[in-house]
Structures are given as structure tokens and as C-alpha cells.
Amino acid sequence: MLKLLKATALAASVAFSGSVAMAQVNLTSQTAGAGTPVALTATALVEYAAERGIANIQLKDGQVGTKFVMLLAEGKIDHATAPFVLPFVLSKAAGPFSSIDKKKGAELASNIRLLYPYTLSIFTLYSYDAKGVKGWSDLKNRKVLNGPPKGSMAVNSRGLIQIFGGLKAEKDYESVTISFNQMATAMIEGTADAAVVGTNFPGPRVTQASAAGAMTMHSMPKEIFESEAAQRFMNKPGSSPYIVPISQIKAAMGDNWTISSEDEFFRGKAIPGGDMVNKSMDEELAYQLTKAHIENLDRHKKIAPFMASLNFGVLDKAIAGLCGPNPIKFHPGAVRAWEEAGHTVPECAKP
């Protein structure tokens, strides 16, 4: 299945043959780097839409989120996959969109509608057993990988270490920042003693790192996790708490990993997002695309080992990061598809 999806992605910029050629609608889509949850989900939609004759989706992967979210809001592309934090900062004309007039930013963000949500990655702490890191409170005077120099990952990482470990970057530990494609190497070569970054279970970076030695992943301490400060941090725009049975993480990570938790649950900080379209999309088309996703959920979760842990098919607003400060609402066609399938769509997320 994964090989087929990769082949489909490579062919997405040229004319499709077979069942795709029968599709009556041409759509454009953009997503992030190949192999990521968002790219795999976007590529899968290309396939689902082709199989059902819904649409011919021209997909470009490896694109920059801030750019394609703007293109979607402007109606210059039809579909995109992205974290919810991007439409939020667009609505506030903040961060990468700070050059836009605030009224214009809010107007543009209101043009984006959701087909289905899911979890993009989960922040957690991990290190080699040889480093002797015993948990979140054991990072003092160590070198900690916080993520790339730019973007939100390092900001989130440092915030989590301060909340769960009581430590500040550069004062209590050395903050290591490095590009995404060098993060596994940084762990393997000892540039960092531990990592507090977003990952998947099992994601490519942790799989590559663990091939070099046994590793331990640490759940967030329950008492701090449930505190007001931690919950406020993990429920800010573009975030949500992540709680699953620890057995699920152990099964996903394999024998070379120890999963440490004080009870039977694993806790982390999730980055929610989803597949989005412009609000001008025809209601029947949005319905058919969403229906295709829903009816392929079991198949979808088997695309890659980590997909089963990413909350596909979950509409709970706390888990999916919906409502509250998140400005994104479902497309009316998506609401119809979910409700017909027996799911409850949160009222606050309806258009």
C-alpha cells in the first residue's frame, strides 16, 4: 500500500490514467514532505478520489505550509493538509503572516474549511539508555535537542521542558537546534543527550536513531500533566493533550524501546491538524471526498506503522484540537458525511 501511495505521489503532477481519467473534476492540492502523515493522507485522498471517480487531484508535496495555507485561503488551490496553528496565526495576522492587515488575515482564514482532523505528531522525551536520562526532571546540565532553529517546534520543546522539568534553556541545559534531516544524526553522534521533539510512533527519525542502540521514551508525569499550567499550554492554538494506553505505544515502538510511565497510560502533547479545502468547494464534492476518507479509515491506518496512533476518525474536540481559539470549521459537505456515518460533529465546529 505504501509503495503504491508513493508512486501515486510521484505521478501527481502529470495526467493520470485509468480510473482517474474518468474523474469529472480537476482539483489542486499541496502538502508537506513525502512520508509525513499529512503527505501520506493527501496522497491517499488522490487515490481514493481516483478509485471512486470523484476527482482528478493534482498533488504537489514537499511544499511550505505557510505558503500553501495562504494559497488555499485565497482560493488558488482547492485542498491542503496542515496543522491548525497556521490558519490560527493567519486569522490573527501574526507570526509568518504579520505583514498582512489584521482584518484581511481574519477574512482569509475564514475561507478555510475542514474535511477531517487528525494528529500530525506528538511531543515526547527520548534518549539512549546509555545516557542514563531518567525522565523530565533529569535534563539539567545536559544537551537537549529542541528541534530546528526556526519554527514552532523549538518553542514548544523549551516550554514543555520548563513545565515538566522546571528547567530553562541555556541556563539549566544546553539547547541544541538543528535541521529536521539532521535530527536523528544529532542523537546518534552524541550532539544531543536527549530529544524533546514532535515524533510519530514509530516515526522515521526515532526508528533511525534506535537502530544505533536501545532507547527509552518518557511519558509526561501525570500530576503535572493535569495541572492548570500544563493544560493551558497543551490546549493553546495548534495543540492538544495526547493520552493513549501505554500498551499501544509499546506495540508500535518495538523491542528496542522502553516506554516509561507511572501508570498504564502514555501522555504527550499533540499537534492537531487536518485536510482542508476552500469554503467555495461544492458541497457535494466535499461530501464525497470526506465520505471516501471515512469509508477507507481501516485501510488508511495501515498505510504506515505510525498512522494507527494519529486519531484518524476521532472528532472529539479536545483530542482533535477543534473549537476554542481554533477558527477552522467543518465544510457543510463534510458535516453531512460524518453525521451520515454515525459520528457526532461538535456544534462549535460546524459552519
N, C-alpha and C positions, 0 to 999 in steps of 0.2 A: 504493500500500500504506500509506504513512504517513498519507495523508488518511483512509483507511478506519479505521486504528487510532485516530486522534484522535477520529473520530466515535463509535467504539465506546466510548472512554473517557468521552465526554460523556454517553453514554446508560447508563453502567454503574449508575447509581443508580436507574434505573427498570426496569420489566419489559421483558425482551427479547421480540422476536417471531421468527417463522421457526424456524430450526433450534434456537435457544436455548430456545424454548418447549417443545421436545421433551425437553430435558435432565431427568433424574430427580433430580438432586442440586442443592441450592442451597448455594453457598459464599460467604463474605465475604472480601474482600481489601483491603489497604491498601498504599499505596506513596507515594513522594516526588513532587516536582513534575513536571508534564507535560513531555514532551520529553526527560527524562533517560533513561539506559539502563535503570534499574530500572523507571521508569514505562512505557516502551515495551515492556519484556519482560513486565510484568504485564498490560498491555493486550493484548499478543499472545496470552497464555495465555487470556484471556477469549475471544478469537476462536477459537483452536484448540479449546478445550473446547466451544464452541458448535457449531462445524462437525462435530465428532465425536459430539455428543450426550452428552458426558461429564458436564458440569455447567453450571449457570447461575451464573456468578461475578459477584457484586455488588461492583464495584471503586470505591474512593474514592482519588483521587490527591491530591497536594498536602498529604499528612499528615506529621506529625513522627515521625522514625524511633524515637526513644526511647519514644514513646508506643505506636506500633503493634507494636514488638517486645515490649513488656510485654503488650499485649493478646493477641498470638499465644501467648506463653508461658503466659498464664492460660487459654487456650482460648476466648477471647471473640471471636476471628476465626480463620479457617481457613488463611489464606495471607498472606504478606507478602514484600516484596523489600527487602533491607537489606545494609549492609556487615557483615562478620563481626566487626568490632570491637564492635558493640553487644551481641550475645549474650555475647561475652567479658567485657565490663565488667559485664554483668548477672550473670554467673557469679561474679564477684568482689565484687559489690555495691559497685562503685566508680563514680567519675565521676557521671553523671546518676542512677545507681541507688544512691548512697551512703546514702540514707535507709532502704534495705531491710536486714533482717537478713542476714548473710553466708550462713548456712545456707539461708535462704529464696531468696536470689539464685541460689545454685548449683542449687537444686531447680527453680526456674523455668526457668533456662537449659537444663536437661536435658530440658525438654519440647519443645524446638525441634528439628526435623529438616529436612534439606536435600533438595531435589529436584534442583537443578543449580546449579553455580557459574559465575561469570563475573567479568570485571574491570569495576569501576564507573568508575574514572578513573585517570589516570596523572600523577604529579607530574613536571614538567619546567620548564626555564627558557626564557623567550622575551622578546623585546623588539623595538622598532622598529630597523631598520638605522640610522636617523638618530641613535639614541642611542649607537652605537658600542660596545655591550657585546660583548666578545669571548669571553665564557664565564663559567663559575662562579667563576673567580678574579678576575673583573673587576667585582665588585659593590661594592667598597669606596667609601665616601662617596656611594653612590647611594641613590635612593629605590626600595625593593623592595616590591612587592605580595605580602603573605604570606597574604591571604585574609580572611574575615570576622573581626570582633573575637572572637567566641565560637566554640567548636567545635575540632575536631582539625586542621583544615587549616593554620591559622597555626602551630601547634606543629610539625607535620610540616615545613612550609616552612622555619622557622627552623633546625630540626635538620639539614635537608639542606644549607642554606647553610653551616652550621658545619662539616659533614663535607666537603663538596666545594669550599668556598671558603675555609675556615678563618676565617670571619667571624662575629661575634656581633651580634645585633640591638641597635640603638641605640648601641652602642659603635663599630662599624665601618661601619654603614649605617643608614639611616632605615627603620624598619619601617612600612609602610602597610597598614592594615586597613580594610576597607570591606565592605558587604553584597554578597552574591552578585550581585544585579541591577545593581550599580553598578561591578562589576569591569572590564568592558570600557570603560566610560566613563572610569574612572581612568587606563587606559592611553592612550586617545585624547586626553584633555585634558592629559596630562603630569603627573598627580598622582603617578604612579609611572614610573620609568625602565625597570623590568624587572619581570617577574612570575615567581614560583616557586609555582605553584598546581597543583591537580589539573585535568586537562582531558581532552578526547577528541580524536580525530584524524579529521575536524575538528569540534571542539565549537562550540556556538553563540557562546561568549564569544570564542574566538580568531578565528572567522570574522568576527564583528562588528568586532573590533579591526583585523584585517588589511585590511579594506575601506578603512581610512584611511591605509594605507601599507605598504610592504614590511617583512616581519618575518623574524627568524631564531630558530629553536628549537635549543637546545643539548642534545645527549646528555650524560649523565654520564661523566666521564673513566674509562676502563676500569680503570686501575690502582687508583684509589681505590674504584671500584665493587666491585672484587673483594677489597678489604681486609676484614679481620675486623670492624672498626668499622662499615663501611658495610653489610656483610651482616647484621650483628646488628641494625642499625637497620631495614633493609628486610625483615627476617623477623620483626619483632616482631608481636604480635597485631594483625590487621587490615591487614597489609602483606605485599607480596611483590615480589621483583625482577621487572622487566619488560625483556625483551630480544627485539627483533624486527629483521629485516633493515631497514636504513635505507631501502631502496627502497620498502618498504611505507608508511612514514611520508611519504616524498616524494610518492608517488602519491596518498595520502589528502589531503595538505595543499594541493597545487596550486601553480601557478606563482608566486604572490605570496609564497611562503615559501622560505627557505633552511634546510635541515636540516643542522646541523653535527655531525660525529662524526669521530673519529680513524681509524675503520675502517668496515667495511660494516654495522655493527650500531648500533641506537639503544637506549640504556639509560635507564631511568627507574624510578620507584618506583610500583608499582601498589597500588590499594585494591581488594582482592577482596571479593566478597560473593556473594549468590545469591538464588534463590527458595526460601522456607522455608515449612514447614507445622507444625502441631502434631502431636506424635507419636501422638495419638489418631486421626489420619486413617486411614480404612480402607486396608488395604494395596493392594487392587485399584484404588482411586481414585487413590492416589499413583502407582501404576504407570502408569495410563492418562494422567494429567497429564504425567508425565515422558516417557512414550513420545510423546505429542503434540508436546512440545518437541523431542525428539531427531529425530523424523521431519520436522520443519519447520526444521531448522538452516540449510539453504541459504537458504530463504525468510526466516528470521529475521535473518540477517546483512545482508539488503538493505533492512530497514525504514528505516534511516537511514544516511548515509555513514560514520559512526563505528562502527557496530555490528560491522563485519567485523574490527576490531582489538581486540575485547574478549574474546577467548579463549572464546567460546561453544563448547561441545563438548569442552573441554580439562579432563581430570580429574587431570593431573599435580599432585601435592600441593604442589610448590614453586611452580608457576605459579598454581594455584588458591587457595593460601593455606590448604590443609587440614592437619589433624593438628597435632602440636606443641601449643602453648598454645590453639589454636582448639578450643573444646569441641563444635562442631557436628558431628554425624554424619549420614550419609545416612538417609533413611527406607527401611525394608526394601523397599517397593514401588519406590522409585527405584533401589535397587541392582539389583533384578531387571530393570528396564527398560534400564539402562545395560549390564549384562552381556549381556542378550539381543541388544543392538545391537552387541556385539563390543568394548565398551570395558572397560578394567581399572579397577575401583574400588579405591583404596588400602585395604588391610586396616585401617589405623589410622583410616579414616573410616567404617568400617562399624559399624552399631549393635551 
